[in-house]
């Protein structure tokens, strides 16, 4: 569980819980955190592009891609995220099939860990709050 320390963000969450969505949306829009797309596919692509951009300046473990979507859509998000990581040379050639999904190997993770990459099976949006 992660709780924001930002007072404005806390207020936006309280507004959402209390049904004052107009106030919460205004907060997110004013802070560049609300993105509108014409289609769900465009929204997915935009979310993954933002995730990929954020992972260039933040540790990959600090940037989340969160979704309420179906398993099929989450698999699509994961595939797009892996595509960006592969383009940046972050994934090796080894693929591991887990429950019908190909996971790419991430060599040279911190601490010499040789397990599949942590983002190979995560969902989708982003968090950039510093701790």
C-alpha positions in Angstrom: 0.0 0.0 0.0 1.2 3.5 -0.8 -0.1 6.7 0.7 0.7 10.0 -0.8 2.3 12.6 1.4 1.3 15.5 -0.8 -1.6 17.4 0.9 -3.2 18.4 -2.4 -3.2 14.8 -3.6 -4.7 13.7 -0.2 -7.5 16.2 -0.7 -8.1 15.0 -4.2 -8.4 11.4 -2.9 -10.8 12.6 -0.2 -12.9 14.4 -2.8 -13.1 11.2 -4.9 -14.2 9.1 -1.9 -16.8 11.7 -1.0 -18.2 11.8 -4.5 -16.9 15.2 -5.4 -15.4 13.9 -8.6 -15.5 17.4 -10.2 -13.0 18.7 -7.7 -10.7 15.7 -7.9 -10.7 15.8 -11.7 -10.0 19.5 -11.6 -6.9 18.8 -9.4 -5.6 16.1 -11.7 -6.2 18.2 -14.8 -4.5 21.2 -13.3 -1.5 19.1 -12.5 -1.2 17.4 -15.8 -2.2 14.0 -14.4 -5.5 13.5 -16.4 -5.2 12.4 -20.0 -8.1 12.0 -22.3 -8.0 9.7 -25.4 -10.5 9.0 -28.1 -10.3 5.2 -27.7 -9.3 2.8 -25.1 -6.5 1.6 -27.3 -5.1 5.1 -27.5 -5.4 5.4 -23.7 -3.5 2.2 -23.3 -0.7 3.3 -25.6 -0.5 6.7 -24.0 -0.2 5.1 -20.5 2.6 2.8 -21.6 4.4 5.6 -23.4 4.3 7.7 -20.2 5.5 4.7 -18.2 8.4 4.2 -20.6 9.3 7.9 -20.4 9.2 7.9 -16.6 11.3 4.8 -16.3 14.1 6.6 -18.1 14.4 9.1 -15.2 13.1 7.0 -12.2 14.0 3.5 -11.0 11.8 1.0 -12.7 10.6 -0.2 -9.3 9.3 3.3 -8.6 7.1 3.7 -11.7 3.8 1.7 -11.7 1.6 0.8 -14.6 -1.8 0.1 -13.0 -5.0 -1.0 -14.7 -8.5 -2.1 -14.0 -8.7 -3.8 -17.3 -9.2 -7.4 -18.3 -6.4 -9.9 -18.3 -6.3 -9.6 -22.1 -5.7 -5.9 -21.9 -3.2 -6.3 -19.1 -1.3 -8.7 -21.3 -1.3 -6.1 -24.1 0.0 -3.5 -21.6 2.8 -5.9 -20.5 3.7 -6.7 -24.1 4.0 -2.9 -24.9 6.1 -2.3 -21.8 8.4 -5.2 -22.7 8.7 -3.7 -26.2 10.0 -0.4 -24.8 12.4 -2.2 -22.5 13.7 -4.4 -25.3 14.2 -1.3 -27.5 16.4 0.1 -24.7 18.4 -3.1 -24.4 17.1 -3.9 -20.9 15.9 -7.4 -21.8 18.0 -10.4 -22.8 17.2 -12.9 -25.5 15.9 -15.6 -23.1 12.2 -15.9 -23.1 10.4 -18.0 -20.4 6.9 -19.3 -21.0 4.8 -18.8 -17.9 1.1 -19.8 -18.1 1.1 -19.1 -21.9 2.8 -15.7 -21.6 6.4 -15.1 -22.7 8.4 -13.3 -20.1 11.7 -11.8 -21.2 14.8 -12.2 -19.1 16.5 -9.1 -17.7 20.2 -9.7 -17.2 22.3 -7.7 -14.8 19.6 -6.6 -12.4 20.8 -5.0 -9.3 22.4 -7.4 -6.8 23.2 -9.9 -9.6 19.7 -11.2 -9.4 18.9 -13.4 -12.4 15.1 -13.7 -12.2 12.7 -12.5 -14.9 12.3 -8.7 -14.9 9.9 -7.3 -12.2 7.9 -5.4 -14.8 7.4 -8.4 -17.0 4.1 -9.2 -15.4 2.8 -6.0 -13.8 -0.2 -4.1 -14.7 -0.4 -0.4 -15.8 -0.4 4.2 -15.0 2.3 5.8 -13.1 3.5 7.1 -9.7 6.4 9.5 -9.5 6.2 10.7 -5.9 9.6 11.0 -4.3 9.9 9.4 -0.9 
